[in-house]
Amino acid sequence: MLEKRAPYREAHIAHMKKQLETGNVILAGVIDHPPTGALITFRNLKPNDIEQIAQQDPYFINGIVTKYTIKPYIAVAGDPSVKDDLIKIWYCYCIILQRTIQNKKE
């Protein structure tokens, strides 16, 4: 996975930075080690908007990410030091980017 994503990583990071700059992404990161997917938490967007962002991601375009799931996320508890931020993300959407696991070694 790491080798396959290398040629597209810079473009993927730029794609995510654009979303951070617009305030659409709250946080993003990989799932597992080595990575088998990612979790990205969005705010102020509808599922259709998130779908467009996912489909424009260089990892998706180039087959590194082969499927994704968009789910609502509702913050119900959190550290008191971030209570003001929890109000901002009370209701947002998460996207889980996944790749197809193949039986052969990569």
N, C-alpha and C positions, 0 to 999 in steps of 0.2 A: 504494500500500500504506500509506504513512504516513498519508494522509488517512483512509483507510478504517478504520484501527485506532484512530484518535484517540478516538472516543466510548467505546471499550471498554478503553483503555489503563490507566486508573486501577484498574478492576476486575481486569484481568489482573495488574497489579503486586501488588495485594492478595492475589490467589490464590497467586502465587508466593511472596510474603513469608510467607504462612501455612505453606507447605511448608518454607521456610528455618527458620522458628521451631521447627518440629517436628523439624528435623534431617534431613529427607528429601532435601533438595536440597543437592548439593555445590557446583554452579555452574550458571549459566544465562546464555545470551546469544544474540544474533542471529547469523545466518549471512548474510554478504554485506553490501554497502553500495550501494544501499539494501537493507534486509532482504528476504530471500526465504524466511526460515524461522528456526528457532532450534534450539539444542542445549541440552538440560537433562540434567544428570547426577544421578541419584538413588542413594541407598543405603538399605539395610535395608527394601526393598520388593520385592514380587513383581510380575511383569509385569501381573497383573490389577489390583493396586493403582495402578500407574502409569497404566493405561488409564482407570481411574475419574478420576484427577486430570486427565488430558488431556481427557476428555469433560466435565468440570466447568469447564474453562477458558473464560472469556468469549470469547476469540478463537475457540475451536472452536464454541461455542454459536452465535455470531453469524456464522459463515462466513468469518472472516478466515483461520483455519487450516482447511484443507479435508482434510488427511490427516496422519497421523503414523506413525512407525515406532519400535518399541521393540526395542532391541538390547542384548545383554549387553556389558559393558565390563570388561576385566581389566587392571589396571595392572601393567605389567611393568618399567617404568623410570621414573625421575624424578629431579629435583634432590635431592641429599642433604639439603638444608635442610628438605625436606618429607617425609622418609622415614617419620616417625611417621604422617603423614596418609595416605601411600600404603598403609600397613597397613590403615587404616580403610576405604579404598575399593578394596581388592584386587579385590573382585568386586561390581559394581554394574550398574545398567542406565542406558542413555542413551535419551532419546527425541528424535527429530528431528521437529520440527513443520514442516510445509510448507504452502504454499498452491498452488492450481492456477494455473499460469502461463496467462494468456489472451493471445490474439494481438493484441487491440486495446490501445491505450494506455489506461492508467488515470489 
